Amino acid sequence: MKVLIKNGRVVDPASGRDETADLAIASGRIVGIGSAADFAADRTIDATGLVVAPGLVDLAARLREPGQEHEGMLESELAAAAAGGVTSLVCLPDTDPVLDEPGLVEMLKFRARKLSRCRLFPLGALTRRLEGGALTEMAELTEAGCVGFSQVDVPLTDTQVLLRALQYASTFGYTVWLRPQDAWLGKGIAASGAVATRLGLSGVPVAAETVALHTILELVRATKARVHLCRLSSAAGVELVRRAKAEGLPVTADVSINSLHLTDVDIGYFNPDMRLTPPLRQQADRDALRAALADGTIDALVSDHNPVAEDMKNLPFGEAEPGATGLELLLSLALRWGTDAGLPLAKTLARVTQAPVRVLGDAVGSLASSAGRLVEGGVADVCLFDAAAEWRVTPDQLASQGKHTPFAFAATGMALPGRVRATLVAGTVAYEAA
């Protein structure tokens, strides 16, 4: 099908393009950017007043299937991705059963392709059943479609296992995705500080992140393995990553929309929607994360999408399941951060388009050269959004099966900028606003 997107503001962070232009699409590829007067389209989309950007790339989403369909199903969560302008996402391996067998990975990718809502890039489990013992068959999982290997939120207590994992990954060019959190220091409920003390909540000190980071970075020095650090949460953690990058270590990092905008003060009177992993820290940490995302120390902004069932969230704060819905908020919260930081639109969008693709590297195969960007001959993954529109999040308007988010209007009163009007994946309309 031939699609013509007319009169939109085409913004491509990778090339620096920012101009009013037409986008011509045929056979799932962009065949022209500029004037398309002679292009015979089967469908024309008038994008006057809209931004035409590359589809968003999200490096962290739990889809809950297989095994936890009561909290999220592949169909509902990929629909949420499309509604949020996300055309490619990385899913985490802590499903039930865990993604530690090639057949499970192939099944998940097949189902995602059938739904045609979003490109799916699974992470494989680093150890069998995420138990921290035997390593998985990384080569077989990579062949099945895994783009890296992760323990998700399960810390590896045996550093010998982690060393062997990094040695193996380094040998074959795989990327290991690790969330830096010490197994023993990270057992609390809220970030250590005045708020946790006042509320009587057990604390997670910054050292839980920095101790783990020191260990990971020492092993990276020893093995030269490529490591992606997931969900940084502290100013001290940011500084360690900044030094590691200056040293030339092969590390990248991301931060969640939650840590970028919220602090421990937002817990209020035990609001379970603020029960998150990593826990919300102090304003100084949030400010450091914002600055690090702007200067490139932190490479990418992620939704950390983690749908939670009603009966698991509506509990006392300490008993509530950590997590929040985020796919449909990623664009708006990126724009909010960019506005607050005084950044041009292209630089803001780079953190959710071009930069995540760089993190993925060659793991995405032929897409590596054109995903997260708008280029002639490249894949036609496109997000059309109204940057001037504002909205307030209410649970009933979310496509995700998970309805809990700390950014719901009742919780924060925050007006969010930017509404997605249409999402195209390989030139096919995956979402269109009513």
Secondary structure, 3 states (H helix, E strand, C coil): CCEEEEEEEEEECCCCEEEEEEEEEECCEEEEEECCCCCCCCEEEECCCCEEEECEEEEEECCCCCCCCCCCCHHHHHHHHHHCCEEEEEECCCCCCCCCCHHHHHHHHHHHHHHCCCEEEECEECEHHHCCCCECCHHHHHHHCCCCEECCCCCCCCHHHHHHHHHHHHHHCCEEEECCCCCCCCCCCEECCHHHHHHCCCEECCHHHHHHHHHHHHHHHHHCCEEEECCCCCHHHHHHHHHHHHHCCCEEEEEEHHHHHCCHHHHCCCCHHHCCCCCCCCHHHHHHHHHHHHHCCCCEEECCECCCCHHHHCCCCCCCCCCECCHHHHHHHHHHHHHHHCCCHHHHHHCCCHHHHHHHHHHHHHHHHCCCCCCCCCECCEEEEEEEEEECECHHHCCCCCCCCCCEHHHHCCCEEEEEEEEEECCEEEEECC
